[in-house]
């Protein structure tokens, strides 16, 4: 090999090594199956990671871990908080995980707070409440909240015992609560609530440990809950969302263009996810009906009765969790503004 050829080969090896060394591999986890058709979280992750890799021209790569392969929600939250550049991690986290370190987040889940999808989007994308909450999250945990991900539309009540047309129909029923806030809602209606992980919900409903739960129609179908639930009430209780979070040390170590790419990719993926969810919502409700569920849509008077009882009960519980009432005040103010701005 002549000297010129040797030098060219050496430079090529150095370029390849440098390129490989510069590549950042991020492990991103979520719960649910690795099926973008059946699991909307997986759909979002697929759209997000593909866009992020393209926008960064491959300087960032992703390894996806579905089905809680990196642990339970709480374990994944702890992993992201303590992991640094040696183990870069991101996650799609729920209220159940984030609420333990950021109880102020529960102010965004006051029942019956939004009058439409659009008003919820305005609130979560642009409100002062969300901007300040993201800053508090970074300060408290060292993590970055990149996006509030829509994951199934508005929540509905389901149960195996009776039709629910008003709060009094909850008397004596036992419900699964995804978090303390949901349990507070059930208690305000005169039912009891208990926390049960998603993976254990089907058997809990089948064996009568609990009579009901609340989730969007999408999750009722995903979990085959139509087999163990007879009645569905479309009360549009809470906007169903989860949160794309990433280790802060990792995010801060990226170049400005890489950080911008991740932010843009997460927003674009979320917009696609929203369109998909909202287009399929009525179809999924109809599918629940075809699978044998009795589906009921409350009239305006009944909805108002749910709101008049459910909101105060939840707010009273929330006050016991918040050290500063400003978060509650901001969320109520900004949601009212979002409702006014929506069509």
GUDREN-447708 format. One line per 8 residues: number of its first residue (from 1); for each residue x negated, y, z of N, C-alpha, C. Coordinates in nm, 2 decimals. Layout:
GUDREN-447708
NUM) X/Y/Z/X/Y/Z/X/Y/Z  ...
end
This chain:
GUDREN-447708
1) -0.09/-0.12/0.00/0.00/0.00/0.00/-0.09/0.12/0.00  -0.07/0.21/-0.10/-0.15/0.33/-0.10/-0.11/0.43/0.01  -0.19/0.53/0.03/-0.17/0.62/0.14/-0.03/0.70/0.12  0.00/0.74/0.00/0.12/0.82/-0.03/0.24/0.74/0.00  0.24/0.61/-0.04/0.35/0.52/-0.02/0.37/0.50/0.13  0.26/0.48/0.20/0.26/0.45/0.34/0.32/0.57/0.42  0.28/0.69/0.38/0.34/0.81/0.45/0.49/0.82/0.42  0.53/0.80/0.30/0.67/0.80/0.27/0.75/0.70/0.35
9) 0.69/0.58/0.37/0.76/0.48/0.45/0.77/0.52/0.59  0.66/0.58/0.64/0.65/0.62/0.78/0.76/0.73/0.81  0.77/0.82/0.72/0.87/0.93/0.73/1.01/0.87/0.73  1.04/0.77/0.64/1.17/0.71/0.64/1.20/0.64/0.77  1.11/0.57/0.82/1.13/0.50/0.95/1.16/0.60/1.06  1.08/0.72/1.06/1.11/0.82/1.16/1.24/0.88/1.15  1.29/0.90/1.03/1.42/0.96/1.00/1.53/0.87/1.05  1.51/0.74/1.02/1.61/0.64/1.06/1.62/0.63/1.21
17) 1.50/0.63/1.28/1.49/0.62/1.42/1.55/0.74/1.49  1.52/0.86/1.43/1.58/0.98/1.48/1.73/0.99/1.47  1.78/0.94/1.35/1.92/0.94/1.33/1.99/0.85/1.43  1.93/0.73/1.45/1.99/0.63/1.54/1.99/0.68/1.68  1.88/0.75/1.72/1.87/0.80/1.86/1.97/0.91/1.88  2.00/0.99/1.78/2.09/1.11/1.80/2.23/1.07/1.81  2.26/0.94/1.76/2.40/0.90/1.76/2.45/0.88/1.90  2.57/0.93/1.93/2.64/0.92/2.06/2.75/0.82/2.05
25) 2.75/0.71/2.13/2.86/0.61/2.13/2.94/0.63/2.25  3.07/0.66/2.23/3.16/0.68/2.34/3.26/0.57/2.36  3.27/0.51/2.48/3.37/0.41/2.50/3.50/0.48/2.54  3.61/0.44/2.47/3.74/0.51/2.50/3.84/0.39/2.53  3.90/0.41/2.64/3.99/0.30/2.69/4.13/0.35/2.70  4.22/0.25/2.70/4.37/0.28/2.72/4.44/0.15/2.76  4.56/0.16/2.80/4.63/0.04/2.84/4.73/0.00/2.72  4.77/-0.12/2.72/4.85/-0.17/2.61/4.77/-0.24/2.50
33) 4.84/-0.31/2.41/4.78/-0.39/2.31/4.71/-0.30/2.20  4.62/-0.37/2.13/4.54/-0.30/2.02/4.62/-0.31/1.89  4.74/-0.26/1.89/4.83/-0.26/1.78/4.89/-0.13/1.76  4.85/-0.05/1.65/4.90/0.08/1.63/5.04/0.09/1.59  5.10/-0.03/1.55/5.24/-0.03/1.52/5.33/-0.04/1.64  5.28/-0.12/1.74/5.36/-0.14/1.86/5.32/-0.05/1.98  5.20/0.00/1.98/5.15/0.07/2.09/5.11/0.21/2.04  5.18/0.32/2.08/5.16/0.45/2.04/5.03/0.51/2.09
41) 4.98/0.46/2.21/4.85/0.50/2.26/4.74/0.45/2.16  4.75/0.33/2.11/4.65/0.28/2.02/4.66/0.36/1.89  4.78/0.40/1.84/4.79/0.48/1.72/4.72/0.61/1.74  4.74/0.68/1.85/4.67/0.80/1.88/4.52/0.78/1.88  4.47/0.68/1.95/4.33/0.66/1.96/4.27/0.63/1.82  4.34/0.55/1.74/4.29/0.52/1.61/4.28/0.65/1.53  4.38/0.74/1.53/4.38/0.86/1.45/4.27/0.96/1.51  4.26/0.96/1.64/4.16/1.05/1.70/4.02/1.01/1.67
49) 3.99/0.88/1.69/3.85/0.84/1.67/3.80/0.85/1.52  3.90/0.81/1.43/3.86/0.82/1.29/3.83/0.96/1.25  3.91/1.06/1.30/3.89/1.20/1.26/3.77/1.25/1.33  3.74/1.22/1.45/3.63/1.27/1.52/3.50/1.22/1.46  3.49/1.09/1.42/3.38/1.04/1.35/3.35/1.10/1.22  3.46/1.13/1.15/3.45/1.19/1.02/3.40/1.34/1.03  3.46/1.41/1.13/3.42/1.55/1.15/3.28/1.57/1.20  3.23/1.47/1.27/3.09/1.48/1.32/2.99/1.41/1.22
57) 3.04/1.36/1.11/2.96/1.29/1.01/2.88/1.18/1.07  2.94/1.11/1.17/2.89/0.99/1.23/2.79/1.01/1.34  2.77/1.14/1.38/2.69/1.16/1.50/2.75/1.11/1.63  2.88/1.10/1.63/2.96/1.04/1.74/3.03/0.92/1.69  3.02/0.81/1.76/3.09/0.68/1.73/3.17/0.64/1.85  3.27/0.56/1.83/3.36/0.52/1.94/3.37/0.37/1.94  3.37/0.32/2.07/3.41/0.18/2.09/3.54/0.18/2.17  3.64/0.11/2.12/3.77/0.12/2.18/3.80/0.00/2.26
65) 3.85/0.02/2.39/3.88/-0.09/2.48/4.02/-0.08/2.53  4.11/-0.15/2.46/4.25/-0.15/2.49/4.28/-0.25/2.61  4.41/-0.26/2.64/4.46/-0.36/2.74/4.38/-0.35/2.87  4.35/-0.23/2.92/4.28/-0.21/3.05/4.15/-0.29/3.06  4.08/-0.31/2.95/3.96/-0.39/2.95/3.85/-0.33/3.04  3.86/-0.20/3.07/3.76/-0.13/3.15/3.81/-0.11/3.29  3.93/-0.18/3.32/3.98/-0.17/3.46/4.12/-0.11/3.46  4.18/-0.10/3.58/4.30/-0.04/3.60/4.29/0.11/3.58
73) 4.40/0.18/3.58/4.40/0.33/3.56/4.31/0.40/3.66  4.33/0.36/3.79/4.25/0.42/3.90/4.10/0.39/3.88  4.07/0.27/3.84/3.93/0.23/3.82/3.87/0.30/3.71  3.95/0.32/3.60/3.90/0.40/3.48/3.88/0.54/3.52  3.96/0.60/3.60/3.95/0.74/3.64/3.82/0.75/3.72  3.79/0.66/3.81/3.67/0.67/3.89/3.55/0.65/3.80  3.56/0.56/3.70/3.45/0.54/3.61/3.41/0.66/3.53  3.51/0.74/3.48/3.49/0.86/3.41/3.43/0.97/3.49
81) 3.47/0.98/3.62/3.42/1.08/3.71/3.28/1.06/3.74  3.23/0.93/3.75/3.10/0.90/3.80/3.00/0.88/3.68  3.05/0.84/3.56/2.97/0.81/3.45/2.91/0.93/3.40  2.79/0.92/3.35/2.72/1.04/3.29/2.67/1.00/3.15  2.56/1.06/3.11/2.51/1.04/2.98/2.47/0.89/2.95  2.44/0.82/3.06/2.40/0.68/3.04/2.52/0.59/3.01  2.64/0.63/3.04/2.76/0.55/3.01/2.87/0.64/2.97  2.87/0.69/2.85/2.97/0.79/2.81/3.11/0.72/2.80
89) 3.21/0.78/2.87/3.34/0.72/2.87/3.45/0.82/2.85  3.56/0.78/2.78/3.68/0.86/2.77/3.80/0.77/2.79  3.91/0.83/2.82/4.03/0.75/2.86/4.16/0.82/2.83  4.26/0.74/2.80/4.40/0.79/2.79/4.46/0.76/2.93  4.48/0.86/3.01/4.52/0.84/3.15/4.66/0.89/3.18  4.73/0.83/3.27/4.87/0.87/3.30/4.87/0.96/3.43  4.99/1.00/3.47/5.01/1.07/3.59/4.96/0.99/3.71  4.99/0.86/3.70/4.95/0.78/3.82/4.80/0.78/3.85
97) 4.72/0.80/3.74/4.57/0.81/3.77/4.53/0.95/3.80  4.58/1.05/3.72/4.53/1.18/3.74/4.59/1.24/3.87  4.71/1.20/3.90/4.78/1.26/4.02/4.71/1.24/4.15  4.62/1.14/4.16/4.55/1.12/4.28/4.44/1.22/4.30  4.39/1.28/4.19/4.28/1.38/4.20/4.33/1.52/4.16  4.45/1.53/4.10/4.51/1.65/4.05/4.66/1.66/4.08  4.70/1.66/4.20/4.85/1.66/4.23/4.92/1.78/4.17  4.84/1.89/4.14/4.91/2.01/4.08/4.97/1.97/3.94
105) 4.92/1.86/3.88/4.97/1.82/3.75/5.12/1.78/3.76  5.17/1.74/3.88/5.31/1.70/3.89/5.41/1.81/3.87  5.36/1.93/3.88/5.45/2.05/3.85/5.49/2.05/3.71  5.42/1.98/3.62/5.46/1.98/3.48/5.56/1.87/3.45  5.60/1.79/3.55/5.69/1.68/3.53/5.82/1.70/3.61  5.85/1.82/3.64/5.98/1.85/3.71/6.09/1.80/3.62  6.18/1.72/3.67/6.29/1.66/3.58/6.38/1.76/3.52  6.41/1.73/3.39/6.51/1.81/3.32/6.45/1.95/3.30
113) 6.32/1.97/3.28/6.26/2.10/3.27/6.26/2.15/3.13  6.26/2.07/3.03/6.25/2.11/2.89/6.38/2.08/2.81  6.42/2.17/2.73/6.54/2.15/2.65/6.52/2.09/2.51  6.39/2.07/2.47/6.37/2.01/2.34/6.22/1.97/2.34  6.19/1.89/2.23/6.05/1.85/2.21/5.96/1.98/2.19  6.02/2.07/2.11/5.94/2.19/2.08/5.90/2.27/2.20  6.00/2.28/2.29/5.96/2.36/2.41/5.86/2.29/2.50  5.86/2.16/2.50/5.75/2.08/2.57/5.62/2.10/2.50
121) 5.62/2.10/2.37/5.49/2.13/2.30/5.44/2.27/2.32  5.52/2.37/2.32/5.48/2.50/2.35/5.42/2.51/2.49  5.48/2.45/2.59/5.43/2.45/2.73/5.30/2.38/2.74  5.28/2.26/2.69/5.16/2.18/2.71/5.05/2.23/2.62  5.08/2.30/2.51/4.97/2.35/2.42/4.92/2.49/2.45  5.01/2.57/2.51/4.97/2.71/2.51/4.99/2.78/2.65  5.06/2.72/2.74/5.10/2.79/2.86/4.98/2.82/2.95  5.00/2.93/3.03/4.90/2.97/3.13/4.88/2.86/3.23
129) 4.99/2.79/3.27/4.98/2.68/3.37/4.88/2.58/3.32  4.90/2.53/3.19/4.81/2.43/3.14/4.66/2.47/3.13  4.64/2.60/3.09/4.51/2.65/3.07/4.44/2.65/3.21  4.51/2.70/3.31/4.45/2.70/3.44/4.43/2.56/3.50  4.52/2.47/3.47/4.52/2.34/3.53/4.40/2.26/3.47  4.37/2.28/3.34/4.25/2.22/3.28/4.12/2.27/3.34  4.12/2.40/3.37/4.00/2.45/3.44/3.98/2.39/3.58  4.09/2.38/3.65/4.09/2.32/3.78/4.04/2.18/3.78
137) 4.09/2.10/3.68/4.06/1.96/3.66/3.90/1.95/3.64  3.85/2.03/3.56/3.70/2.03/3.53/3.63/2.06/3.66  3.67/2.17/3.73/3.60/2.21/3.85/3.61/2.10/3.96  3.72/2.03/3.97/3.74/1.93/4.08/3.68/1.80/4.05  3.68/1.75/3.92/3.64/1.62/3.89/3.51/1.61/3.80  3.48/1.73/3.74/3.37/1.73/3.64/3.41/1.67/3.50  3.54/1.64/3.49/3.59/1.58/3.36/3.66/1.69/3.28  3.68/1.66/3.15/3.74/1.75/3.06/3.87/1.69/3.01
145) 3.98/1.77/3.02/4.11/1.72/2.96/4.12/1.78/2.82  4.11/1.69/2.72/4.10/1.74/2.58/4.24/1.76/2.53  4.34/1.68/2.56/4.47/1.69/2.50/4.58/1.62/2.59  4.70/1.68/2.58/4.81/1.62/2.65/4.89/1.54/2.54  4.88/1.41/2.55/4.93/1.33/2.44/5.07/1.28/2.45  5.15/1.31/2.36/5.29/1.26/2.36/5.29/1.11/2.35  5.37/1.04/2.43/5.35/0.89/2.42/5.48/0.82/2.42  5.59/0.88/2.38/5.71/0.80/2.37/5.84/0.88/2.38
153) 5.84/1.01/2.38/5.96/1.09/2.39/6.00/1.11/2.53  6.13/1.15/2.55/6.18/1.17/2.68/6.23/1.04/2.75  6.21/1.04/2.88/6.24/0.92/2.96/6.39/0.90/2.97  6.43/0.77/2.97/6.57/0.73/3.00/6.58/0.64/3.12  6.69/0.64/3.19/6.71/0.54/3.30/6.76/0.41/3.24  6.70/0.29/3.29/6.76/0.16/3.25/6.78/0.08/3.38  6.88/-0.01/3.38/6.89/-0.10/3.50/6.97/-0.22/3.46  6.98/-0.32/3.55/7.05/-0.44/3.52/7.18/-0.45/3.58
161) 7.23/-0.35/3.66/7.35/-0.37/3.74/7.47/-0.30/3.69  7.46/-0.17/3.65/7.58/-0.10/3.61/7.54/0.02/3.52  7.65/0.07/3.46/7.63/0.20/3.38/7.60/0.31/3.48  7.52/0.40/3.44/7.49/0.52/3.52/7.53/0.64/3.44  7.64/0.71/3.49/7.69/0.83/3.43/7.67/0.95/3.52  7.64/0.93/3.64/7.62/1.04/3.73/7.53/1.00/3.85  7.47/1.09/3.93/7.38/1.05/4.04/7.45/0.95/4.14  7.58/0.96/4.16/7.64/0.87/4.26/7.63/0.72/4.21
169) 7.61/0.70/4.08/7.60/0.56/4.03/7.47/0.49/4.07  7.37/0.57/4.13/7.24/0.51/4.17/7.25/0.45/4.31  7.36/0.47/4.38/7.37/0.42/4.52/7.34/0.27/4.53  7.24/0.24/4.62/7.21/0.10/4.65/7.11/0.03/4.55  7.08/0.10/4.44/6.99/0.04/4.34/6.84/0.06/4.38  6.76/-0.04/4.33/6.62/-0.03/4.35/6.55/-0.01/4.22  6.46/0.09/4.22/6.39/0.13/4.09/6.24/0.12/4.10  6.18/0.09/3.99/6.03/0.10/3.98/6.00/0.25/3.95
177) 5.90/0.30/4.03/5.85/0.43/4.00/5.71/0.42/3.95  5.68/0.49/3.84/5.54/0.49/3.78/5.45/0.57/3.88  5.51/0.67/3.95/5.42/0.75/4.04/5.52/0.80/4.15  5.46/0.87/4.25/5.53/0.92/4.36/5.64/1.02/4.31  5.62/1.09/4.21/5.72/1.19/4.16/5.84/1.12/4.11  5.83/1.01/4.04/5.95/0.94/4.00/6.02/0.88/4.11  5.95/0.83/4.21/6.01/0.77/4.33/6.10/0.88/4.40  6.04/1.01/4.40/6.12/1.12/4.46/6.25/1.15/4.39
185) 6.25/1.13/4.26/6.37/1.15/4.18/6.47/1.05/4.22  6.43/0.92/4.22/6.53/0.82/4.26/6.59/0.84/4.40  6.50/0.88/4.49/6.55/0.90/4.63/6.65/1.02/4.63  6.63/1.12/4.55/6.72/1.23/4.55/6.86/1.19/4.50  6.87/1.08/4.42/6.99/1.03/4.37/7.05/0.92/4.46  6.98/0.88/4.57/7.04/0.79/4.66/6.99/0.64/4.63  6.89/0.63/4.54/6.84/0.49/4.52/6.70/0.48/4.59  6.64/0.36/4.59/6.51/0.35/4.65/6.41/0.33/4.53
193) 6.29/0.36/4.56/6.19/0.35/4.46/6.06/0.28/4.51  5.99/0.21/4.43/5.87/0.15/4.47/5.77/0.14/4.35  5.64/0.17/4.38/5.54/0.17/4.27/5.51/0.02/4.22  5.52/0.00/4.09/5.49/-0.13/4.03/5.41/-0.10/3.90  5.29/-0.16/3.89/5.21/-0.15/3.77/5.29/-0.19/3.64  5.26/-0.13/3.53/5.33/-0.16/3.41/5.32/-0.31/3.37  5.20/-0.37/3.39/5.18/-0.51/3.36/5.26/-0.61/3.44  5.31/-0.56/3.56/5.39/-0.64/3.65/5.54/-0.61/3.64
201) 5.58/-0.51/3.56/5.72/-0.46/3.56/5.82/-0.56/3.51  5.79/-0.63/3.40/5.88/-0.73/3.34/5.92/-0.83/3.45  5.83/-0.89/3.51/5.86/-1.00/3.61/5.93/-0.94/3.73  5.90/-0.81/3.77/5.97/-0.75/3.88/6.11/-0.73/3.85  6.14/-0.69/3.73/6.28/-0.67/3.68/6.35/-0.81/3.67  6.28/-0.91/3.62/6.34/-1.04/3.60/6.38/-1.11/3.73  6.29/-1.09/3.83/6.31/-1.16/3.95/6.39/-1.08/4.05  6.43/-0.95/4.02/6.51/-0.87/4.11/6.44/-0.80/4.21
209) 6.30/-0.79/4.20/6.23/-0.71/4.29/6.28/-0.57/4.28  6.30/-0.52/4.16/6.37/-0.39/4.14/6.48/-0.42/4.03  6.58/-0.32/4.03/6.69/-0.33/3.94/6.67/-0.25/3.81  6.58/-0.15/3.82/6.57/-0.06/3.71/6.44/0.01/3.70  6.43/0.10/3.60/6.31/0.18/3.58/6.34/0.29/3.49  6.25/0.38/3.46/6.27/0.48/3.36/6.15/0.49/3.26  6.18/0.49/3.13/6.08/0.50/3.03/6.15/0.54/2.90  6.07/0.59/2.80/6.13/0.61/2.67/6.17/0.48/2.61
217) 6.26/0.48/2.51/6.31/0.36/2.44/6.19/0.28/2.38  6.09/0.36/2.34/5.97/0.29/2.28/5.91/0.19/2.38  5.90/0.23/2.51/5.83/0.14/2.61/5.93/0.03/2.65  6.06/0.06/2.64/6.15/-0.05/2.67/6.14/-0.16/2.57  6.12/-0.13/2.44/6.10/-0.23/2.34/5.96/-0.29/2.35  5.86/-0.21/2.38/5.72/-0.26/2.39/5.71/-0.36/2.50  5.77/-0.34/2.61/5.76/-0.43/2.72/5.87/-0.54/2.72  5.95/-0.55/2.61/6.06/-0.65/2.60/6.15/-0.64/2.72
225) 6.17/-0.51/2.77/6.26/-0.49/2.88/6.41/-0.51/2.85  6.44/-0.51/2.72/6.58/-0.54/2.68/6.62/-0.68/2.72  6.53/-0.77/2.75/6.56/-0.90/2.80/6.60/-0.90/2.95  6.56/-0.80/3.02/6.59/-0.80/3.17/6.66/-0.67/3.21  6.70/-0.59/3.11/6.78/-0.47/3.15/6.90/-0.46/3.06  7.01/-0.43/3.12/7.14/-0.43/3.04/7.19/-0.28/3.01  7.16/-0.19/3.09/7.21/-0.05/3.07/7.10/0.05/3.05  7.13/0.15/2.96/7.04/0.26/2.94/7.12/0.39/2.94
233) 7.06/0.49/3.01/7.12/0.62/3.02/7.02/0.72/2.96  7.06/0.79/2.85/6.97/0.88/2.78/6.98/1.02/2.85  6.92/1.03/2.97/6.93/1.15/3.04/6.82/1.25/3.02  6.72/1.22/2.93/6.61/1.31/2.90/6.55/1.36/3.02  6.51/1.27/3.11/6.46/1.31/3.24/6.33/1.39/3.24  6.23/1.33/3.19/6.10/1.39/3.19/6.04/1.37/3.05  5.95/1.46/3.01/5.88/1.45/2.88/5.77/1.34/2.91  5.76/1.25/2.82/5.66/1.14/2.84/5.53/1.17/2.78
241) 5.43/1.19/2.87/5.29/1.22/2.82/5.18/1.15/2.90  5.07/1.14/2.83/4.95/1.10/2.90/4.84/1.20/2.86  4.71/1.17/2.90/4.61/1.27/2.89/4.48/1.21/2.84  4.43/1.27/2.74/4.30/1.23/2.69/4.19/1.31/2.77  4.11/1.23/2.84/4.01/1.29/2.93/3.87/1.23/2.89  3.77/1.31/2.92/3.63/1.26/2.89/3.54/1.31/2.99  3.43/1.24/3.02/3.33/1.28/3.12/3.28/1.41/3.08  3.27/1.50/3.18/3.23/1.64/3.15/3.08/1.66/3.12
249) 2.99/1.58/3.18/2.85/1.58/3.15/2.83/1.55/3.00  2.90/1.44/2.96/2.89/1.40/2.82/2.94/1.51/2.73  3.06/1.56/2.76/3.11/1.67/2.67/3.02/1.79/2.66  2.97/1.83/2.77/2.89/1.95/2.78/2.75/1.93/2.70  2.71/1.80/2.70/2.58/1.77/2.63/2.59/1.77/2.48  2.71/1.77/2.43/2.73/1.77/2.28/2.70/1.90/2.22  2.68/1.91/2.09/2.66/2.03/2.03/2.79/2.11/2.02  2.79/2.24/1.99/2.91/2.31/1.98/3.00/2.26/1.87
257) 2.94/2.22/1.76/3.02/2.17/1.64/3.08/2.03/1.68  3.01/1.95/1.76/3.06/1.82/1.80/3.18/1.84/1.90  3.16/1.93/1.99/3.28/1.96/2.09/3.40/2.01/2.01  3.37/2.10/1.91/3.48/2.15/1.83/3.55/2.04/1.75  3.47/1.95/1.70/3.52/1.84/1.62/3.61/1.75/1.71  3.57/1.72/1.83/3.65/1.64/1.92/3.78/1.71/1.96  3.78/1.84/1.98/3.90/1.92/2.01/3.99/1.92/1.90  3.94/1.94/1.78/4.03/1.95/1.66/4.09/1.81/1.63
265) 4.00/1.71/1.64/4.05/1.57/1.61/4.16/1.53/1.71  4.15/1.56/1.83/4.25/1.53/1.93/4.38/1.60/1.91  4.37/1.72/1.86/4.50/1.80/1.84/4.57/1.74/1.71  4.49/1.72/1.61/4.54/1.66/1.48/4.61/1.53/1.51  4.54/1.44/1.58/4.59/1.31/1.61/4.72/1.32/1.69  4.73/1.42/1.79/4.85/1.43/1.87/4.96/1.48/1.79  4.94/1.57/1.69/5.04/1.62/1.60/5.10/1.51/1.52  5.02/1.42/1.47/5.07/1.30/1.40/5.15/1.21/1.49
273) 5.10/1.19/1.61/5.17/1.11/1.71/5.30/1.16/1.74  5.31/1.29/1.76/5.44/1.36/1.79/5.54/1.34/1.68  5.50/1.36/1.56/5.59/1.34/1.44/5.64/1.20/1.44  5.55/1.10/1.46/5.59/0.96/1.45/5.69/0.93/1.56  5.66/0.97/1.68/5.75/0.94/1.80/5.89/1.00/1.78  5.89/1.12/1.74/6.02/1.19/1.73/6.10/1.15/1.62  6.03/1.10/1.51/6.11/1.05/1.39/6.17/0.91/1.43  6.10/0.84/1.52/6.15/0.70/1.54/6.23/0.69/1.67
281) 6.25/0.80/1.74/6.32/0.79/1.87/6.46/0.73/1.86  6.54/0.79/1.77/6.68/0.75/1.76/6.68/0.61/1.71  6.59/0.57/1.62/6.58/0.43/1.57/6.55/0.33/1.68  6.47/0.37/1.77/6.43/0.28/1.88/6.54/0.27/1.98  6.62/0.38/2.00/6.74/0.37/2.09/6.84/0.27/2.03  6.86/0.28/1.90/6.95/0.19/1.83/6.90/0.05/1.83  6.77/0.03/1.83/6.72/-0.11/1.84/6.74/-0.17/1.97  6.74/-0.08/2.08/6.77/-0.13/2.21/6.92/-0.17/2.22
289) 7.00/-0.10/2.15/7.14/-0.13/2.15/7.17/-0.26/2.07  7.10/-0.28/1.96/7.11/-0.40/1.88/7.06/-0.53/1.96  6.97/-0.50/2.06/6.92/-0.61/2.14/7.00/-0.64/2.26  7.12/-0.57/2.27/7.22/-0.60/2.37/7.23/-0.50/2.48  7.16/-0.39/2.48/7.17/-0.29/2.58/7.29/-0.20/2.56  7.36/-0.17/2.67/7.47/-0.07/2.67/7.41/0.07/2.68  7.41/0.15/2.58/7.34/0.28/2.58/7.45/0.39/2.60  7.42/0.48/2.69/7.51/0.59/2.72/7.44/0.72/2.72
297) 7.50/0.82/2.65/7.44/0.96/2.65/7.53/1.05/2.73  7.48/1.10/2.85/7.56/1.19/2.93/7.61/1.31/2.86  7.73/1.36/2.89/7.78/1.48/2.84/7.72/1.60/2.91  7.74/1.72/2.86/7.67/1.84/2.92/7.70/1.86/3.07  7.82/1.83/3.11/7.86/1.84/3.26/7.78/1.74/3.34  7.77/1.61/3.29/7.70/1.51/3.36/7.55/1.54/3.37  7.49/1.59/3.26/7.35/1.63/3.25/7.33/1.74/3.36  7.42/1.83/3.37/7.40/1.94/3.47/7.40/1.89/3.61
305) 7.49/1.78/3.63/7.49/1.72/3.77/7.36/1.65/3.80  7.30/1.58/3.70/7.17/1.52/3.72/7.07/1.63/3.75  7.07/1.74/3.68/6.97/1.84/3.70/6.99/1.91/3.83  7.11/1.94/3.87/7.13/2.01/4.00/7.09/1.93/4.12  7.09/1.80/4.11/7.05/1.71/4.22/6.90/1.67/4.21  6.86/1.63/4.09/6.73/1.58/4.06/6.62/1.68/4.08  6.64/1.80/4.02/6.53/1.90/4.03/6.50/1.95/4.17  6.60/1.98/4.26/6.57/2.03/4.39/6.50/1.92/4.47
313) 6.54/1.79/4.46/6.48/1.68/4.53/6.34/1.66/4.49  6.31/1.67/4.37/6.17/1.66/4.32/6.09/1.77/4.37  6.14/1.89/4.36/6.06/2.01/4.40/6.03/2.01/4.55  6.13/1.96/4.63/6.10/1.96/4.77/5.99/1.86/4.80  5.99/1.74/4.73/5.88/1.65/4.74/5.75/1.71/4.70  5.75/1.78/4.58/5.63/1.84/4.53/5.57/1.94/4.62  5.65/2.02/4.69/5.60/2.12/4.79/5.51/2.05/4.90  5.54/1.93/4.93/5.46/1.86/5.03/5.32/1.81/4.98
321) 5.31/1.82/4.84/5.18/1.77/4.78/5.09/1.89/4.74  5.15/2.01/4.73/5.07/2.12/4.68/5.02/2.21/4.79  4.90/2.25/4.79/4.84/2.34/4.89/4.88/2.48/4.85  4.90/2.51/4.72/4.93/2.64/4.67/5.05/2.63/4.58  5.16/2.70/4.62/5.28/2.70/4.55/5.28/2.77/4.42  5.17/2.83/4.38/5.16/2.90/4.26/5.17/2.81/4.14  5.13/2.68/4.16/5.14/2.59/4.05/5.28/2.56/4.01  5.37/2.54/4.12/5.51/2.52/4.10/5.57/2.64/4.03
329) 5.54/2.76/4.08/5.59/2.88/4.02/5.55/2.90/3.88  5.43/2.88/3.85/5.38/2.89/3.71/5.45/2.80/3.61  5.46/2.67/3.66/5.52/2.57/3.57/5.66/2.60/3.54  5.74/2.65/3.64/5.88/2.68/3.62/5.89/2.80/3.53  5.80/2.90/3.55/5.81/3.02/3.47/5.77/2.99/3.33  5.66/2.92/3.31/5.62/2.89/3.17/5.71/2.79/3.10  5.78/2.70/3.17/5.87/2.61/3.10/5.99/2.69/3.06  6.04/2.79/3.14/6.15/2.87/3.10/6.12/2.95/2.98
337) 6.00/3.01/2.97/5.95/3.08/2.86/5.95/2.99/2.73  5.90/2.87/2.75/5.89/2.78/2.64/6.03/2.74/2.58  6.12/2.72/2.67/6.26/2.69/2.63/6.32/2.81/2.55  6.29/2.93/2.60/6.34/3.05/2.53/6.27/3.07/2.39  6.15/3.02/2.37/6.08/3.04/2.24/6.12/2.93/2.15  6.16/2.81/2.19/6.19/2.70/2.11/6.32/2.73/2.03  6.34/2.67/1.92/6.45/2.69/1.83/6.58/2.64/1.89
end
